[in-house]
Amino acid sequence: MRVLIVGCGYVGLPLGAELVRRGHAVCGLRRSADGAGELLAAGVTPVVGDVTEPESLRALPGPFDWVVNTVSSSKGGADVYRAVYVEGTRNLIAWLTGGALQKFVHTSSTSVYGQADGGEVTEVSETEPRAETGKLLVETENLLVAAARERSFPAVVLRVAGIYGPGRGHLFQQYLRDEARISGDGIRLLNMIHRDDVVGAAIAALERGEPGRIYNVADDEPVSQLDFFRWLSVQLRKPLPPFASAEESAGRKRGVTNKRVSNRRLREELGCGLKYPTFREGYAEEMRRGS
């Protein structure tokens, strides 16, 4: 297959490398030529373009059989989310509709779920996030699902939990720097997924995903923040981080969710097994790597 990975960065680059290993011809799209060497080293052909600029997409060396959108907002606010996700996705749909495309995989986020009661959420649960950025992710998903239904656009949406892996994992990195704080009583659930398993899920979606379908990409075991730190404390022989002050907790409370994300559809419909089924296996590997 001829594959285009849009936003070929933290997830897209190892995804591209694995697809190349499997015999596919892969192009990696970035907004500039910076870092082209690392793409070439992985066997990925660097191409330059911007999803917010339709003319740059039309200049790409297509056609492509598979497209994976792993574009990032680079931690921007609502304006950036609207430009990159909503308008960028609209531009991709317009550019790719009517061509040779066989599958389009879009990486969204489990932040579309606004539930805070600690209950299980599945792909049919309500998506009513309080944060404006979360609402824009829902709007983007709706664009793709509508295109699949109305235009036979072969879109599959992956709602990805908090990604960790080499050099990545917010709470873990904070703990290593002795900057972590336990929020509230520590019972809020964390839903995580190792980067390598995001790669595996994207490939499963390319090969077997049903257009118009949404799949949660999370590991098998949500864990409370307190239990996560307890486990790290034992593994690293470090004391637990302190609890956040009332002022700190109050400042973080707005928009905080607490839910248990189910990956049942990913496992049962896509047959996607996880290399790191829980945070324990994944973070044990990162500790061995010295992340």
C-alpha positions as CSV (number, residue, x, y, z in Angstrom):
1,M,0.0,0.0,0.0
2,R,1.0,3.6,-0.5
3,V,0.6,5.2,2.9
4,L,0.6,8.9,4.1
5,I,1.1,9.7,7.7
6,V,-0.1,13.2,8.6
7,G,1.8,14.7,11.5
8,C,4.6,12.1,11.4
9,G,5.9,12.7,14.9
10,Y,5.9,10.8,18.3
11,V,3.3,8.3,17.1
12,G,3.5,8.7,13.4
13,L,7.2,8.0,13.0
14,P,7.3,4.6,14.7
15,L,4.0,3.8,12.9
16,G,5.7,4.6,9.6
17,A,8.7,2.6,10.5
18,E,6.6,-0.5,11.3
19,L,4.6,-0.1,8.1
20,V,7.8,0.1,6.1
21,R,9.0,-3.0,7.8
22,R,5.8,-4.7,6.6
23,G,6.5,-3.8,3.0
24,H,4.4,-0.6,2.6
25,A,5.6,2.6,0.9
26,V,5.2,5.3,3.4
27,C,5.3,9.1,3.2
28,G,5.5,11.2,6.4
29,L,4.0,14.7,6.3
30,R,5.3,17.5,8.4
31,R,4.9,21.2,8.2
32,S,8.6,21.8,7.6
33,A,11.6,19.8,6.4
34,D,13.0,19.8,9.9
35,G,13.8,16.3,11.1
36,A,13.8,14.8,7.6
37,G,16.8,12.7,8.5
38,E,15.0,10.7,11.1
39,L,12.2,9.9,8.7
40,L,14.7,8.8,6.0
41,A,16.5,6.6,8.6
42,A,13.2,4.9,9.3
43,G,12.6,4.3,5.6
44,V,9.8,7.0,5.4
45,T,9.8,9.5,2.6
46,P,9.6,13.0,4.0
47,V,7.0,15.3,2.5
48,V,6.1,18.9,3.5
49,G,2.6,20.3,3.8
50,D,0.1,21.7,6.2
51,V,-3.5,20.5,6.8
52,T,-4.6,24.0,7.3
53,E,-3.4,25.0,3.8
54,P,-5.4,23.0,1.2
55,E,-3.1,23.9,-1.7
56,S,-0.1,22.3,0.1
57,L,-2.1,19.0,0.3
58,R,-2.9,19.1,-3.4
59,A,0.9,19.4,-4.2
60,L,1.6,16.1,-2.4
61,P,2.8,13.0,-4.4
62,G,-0.3,10.9,-4.2
63,P,-2.5,9.0,-4.7
64,F,-2.5,7.2,-1.3
65,D,-4.3,4.0,-0.4
66,W,-4.1,4.5,3.3
67,V,-3.9,7.8,5.3
68,V,-3.4,8.1,9.0
69,N,-3.9,11.5,10.7
70,T,-1.7,11.7,13.8
71,V,-1.5,15.5,13.7
72,S,-0.9,17.3,17.0
73,S,-2.2,20.7,18.3
74,S,1.3,21.3,19.9
75,K,-0.5,22.0,23.1
76,G,-2.4,25.0,21.6
77,G,-5.7,26.4,22.7
78,A,-9.1,26.3,21.2
79,D,-8.2,28.4,18.1
80,V,-5.4,26.0,17.2
81,Y,-7.6,23.0,17.8
82,R,-10.2,24.4,15.4
83,A,-7.7,25.1,12.8
84,V,-5.7,21.9,13.0
85,Y,-8.5,19.4,13.8
86,V,-11.8,20.7,12.5
87,E,-10.6,22.7,9.5
88,G,-7.6,20.5,8.9
89,T,-9.8,17.4,8.8
90,R,-12.3,19.1,6.5
91,N,-9.4,19.9,4.1
92,L,-8.2,16.3,4.2
93,I,-11.7,15.0,3.5
94,A,-12.1,17.4,0.5
95,W,-8.7,16.5,-0.9
96,L,-9.0,12.7,-0.6
97,T,-12.7,12.2,-1.5
98,G,-13.2,10.5,-4.9
99,G,-9.6,9.3,-5.1
100,A,-8.0,5.9,-4.5
101,L,-8.3,6.1,-0.7
102,Q,-9.1,2.7,0.9
103,K,-8.8,3.7,4.6
104,F,-8.4,6.9,6.6
105,V,-7.5,6.5,10.3
106,H,-7.9,9.5,12.6
107,T,-6.4,9.7,16.1
108,S,-8.8,11.5,18.5
109,S,-8.8,11.4,22.3
110,T,-10.7,9.9,25.2
111,S,-10.9,13.5,26.5
112,V,-14.2,13.6,24.4
113,Y,-15.7,11.8,27.4
114,G,-16.7,14.2,30.1
115,Q,-17.9,11.7,32.7
116,A,-16.7,12.2,36.2
117,D,-18.5,9.5,38.2
118,G,-15.8,6.8,37.8
119,G,-18.0,4.6,35.7
120,E,-17.2,2.7,32.5
121,V,-17.4,4.5,29.2
122,T,-17.7,2.8,25.8
123,E,-17.8,4.1,22.2
124,V,-21.6,4.7,22.6
125,S,-21.4,6.7,25.8
126,E,-22.2,10.4,25.7
127,T,-19.5,12.7,24.5
128,E,-20.1,15.9,26.3
129,P,-16.7,17.3,27.4
130,R,-16.7,20.5,29.4
131,A,-13.4,21.8,27.8
132,E,-13.7,23.7,24.6
133,T,-10.9,21.7,23.1
134,G,-12.7,18.5,23.8
135,K,-15.8,19.8,22.1
136,L,-13.7,20.6,19.0
137,L,-12.5,17.0,19.0
138,V,-16.1,15.8,19.1
139,E,-16.9,18.1,16.2
140,T,-14.0,16.7,14.2
141,E,-15.1,13.1,14.9
142,N,-18.6,14.1,13.7
143,L,-17.2,15.4,10.4
144,L,-15.6,12.0,9.8
145,V,-18.5,9.9,10.8
146,A,-20.8,12.0,8.6
147,A,-18.4,11.7,5.6
148,A,-18.3,7.9,6.1
149,R,-22.1,7.8,6.1
150,E,-22.9,10.3,3.4
151,R,-19.9,10.1,1.0
152,S,-18.6,6.6,1.7
153,F,-15.4,8.2,3.0
154,P,-13.5,5.3,4.6
155,A,-12.8,7.0,8.0
156,V,-12.1,5.1,11.2
157,V,-11.7,7.1,14.5
158,L,-9.4,6.0,17.3
159,R,-10.1,7.6,20.7
160,V,-6.7,7.4,22.3
161,A,-6.1,7.5,26.0
162,G,-3.1,9.2,27.7
163,I,0.0,8.2,25.7
164,Y,3.2,7.3,27.4
165,G,6.4,5.7,26.2
166,P,10.0,6.7,25.5
167,G,10.5,10.2,27.0
168,R,6.8,10.6,27.5
169,G,4.4,10.2,30.4
170,H,3.4,13.4,32.3
171,L,2.9,12.1,35.8
172,F,5.8,9.7,35.5
173,Q,8.2,12.4,34.4
174,Q,6.9,14.7,37.2
175,Y,7.6,11.9,39.7
176,L,11.1,11.4,38.5
177,R,11.7,15.2,38.9
178,D,10.1,15.2,42.4
179,E,7.5,17.6,41.1
180,A,4.4,15.3,41.3
181,R,1.4,16.0,43.5
182,I,-1.5,13.7,44.3
183,S,-4.7,15.5,43.4
184,G,-7.6,15.4,45.9
185,D,-7.9,12.0,47.6
186,G,-6.0,10.3,44.7
187,I,-9.0,8.2,43.6
188,R,-9.4,9.7,40.1
189,L,-8.8,7.1,37.4
190,L,-6.1,7.3,34.9
191,N,-6.6,5.8,31.4
192,M,-3.3,5.1,29.6
193,I,-1.8,3.4,26.5
194,H,1.8,2.8,25.5
195,R,2.9,4.4,22.3
196,D,3.7,1.0,20.7
197,D,0.1,-0.1,21.3
198,V,-1.2,3.0,19.6
199,V,0.9,2.0,16.6
200,G,-0.6,-1.5,16.8
201,A,-4.1,-0.1,17.0
202,A,-3.6,2.1,14.0
203,I,-2.4,-0.8,11.9
204,A,-5.3,-3.0,13.1
205,A,-7.7,-0.1,12.1
206,L,-6.0,0.2,8.7
207,E,-6.3,-3.5,8.0
208,R,-9.6,-4.3,9.7
209,G,-11.4,-1.2,10.8
210,E,-15.0,-0.6,9.7
211,P,-15.5,2.8,8.0
212,G,-17.6,5.1,10.2
213,R,-16.6,3.1,13.3
214,I,-15.1,4.5,16.5
215,Y,-12.6,2.5,18.7
216,N,-11.3,3.3,22.2
217,V,-7.5,2.8,22.4
218,A,-6.7,2.3,26.1
219,D,-5.0,-0.5,28.0
220,D,-6.8,-3.2,30.0
221,E,-6.6,-1.6,33.5
222,P,-7.5,2.0,34.4
223,V,-5.7,2.9,37.7
224,S,-6.3,5.5,40.3
225,Q,-3.7,8.2,40.6
226,L,-2.8,7.1,44.1
227,D,-2.3,3.4,43.1
228,F,-0.2,4.5,40.2
229,F,2.1,6.4,42.4
230,R,2.1,3.6,45.0
231,W,3.3,1.2,42.3
232,L,6.0,3.7,41.1
233,S,7.1,4.2,44.7
234,V,7.8,0.5,45.1
235,Q,9.5,0.1,41.8
236,L,11.8,3.1,42.1
237,R,12.2,3.0,45.9
238,K,11.1,6.6,46.2
239,P,8.6,8.0,48.7
240,L,5.1,8.8,47.5
241,P,4.6,12.4,46.3
242,P,2.8,14.7,48.6
243,F,-0.9,15.4,48.3
244,A,-1.7,18.7,46.6
245,S,-2.8,21.6,48.7
246,A,-6.5,22.6,48.7
247,E,-5.6,25.6,46.6
248,E,-3.7,23.4,44.1
249,S,-6.5,20.9,43.9
250,A,-9.1,23.6,43.4
251,G,-7.1,25.0,40.6
252,R,-7.0,21.7,38.8
253,K,-10.5,20.6,39.4
254,R,-12.3,22.4,36.6
255,G,-12.8,20.1,33.6
256,V,-11.2,17.1,35.4
257,T,-12.9,13.8,34.4
258,N,-13.0,10.4,36.2
259,K,-14.0,7.5,34.0
260,R,-13.0,3.9,33.2
261,V,-12.4,3.7,29.4
262,S,-13.3,0.3,27.9
263,N,-11.2,-1.2,25.1
264,R,-13.5,-4.1,24.5
265,R,-14.4,-3.1,21.0
266,L,-10.8,-2.7,20.0
267,R,-9.9,-6.2,21.3
268,E,-13.0,-8.0,20.1
269,E,-13.8,-6.3,16.7
270,L,-10.3,-5.5,15.6
271,G,-8.6,-8.4,17.3
272,C,-6.0,-6.0,18.6
273,G,-3.8,-7.5,21.3
274,L,-1.7,-5.2,23.5
275,K,2.0,-5.5,23.9
276,Y,1.6,-3.7,27.3
277,P,-1.8,-4.7,28.6
278,T,-1.4,-2.6,31.8
279,F,0.7,0.3,32.9
280,R,2.9,-2.1,34.9
281,E,4.3,-3.8,31.8
282,G,4.6,-0.6,29.9
283,Y,6.3,1.5,32.6
284,A,8.6,-1.4,33.6
285,E,9.9,-1.4,30.0
286,E,10.4,2.4,30.2
287,M,12.3,2.0,33.4
288,R,14.6,-0.5,31.7
289,R,15.1,1.9,28.9
290,G,15.9,4.7,31.4
291,S,13.1,7.0,30.1
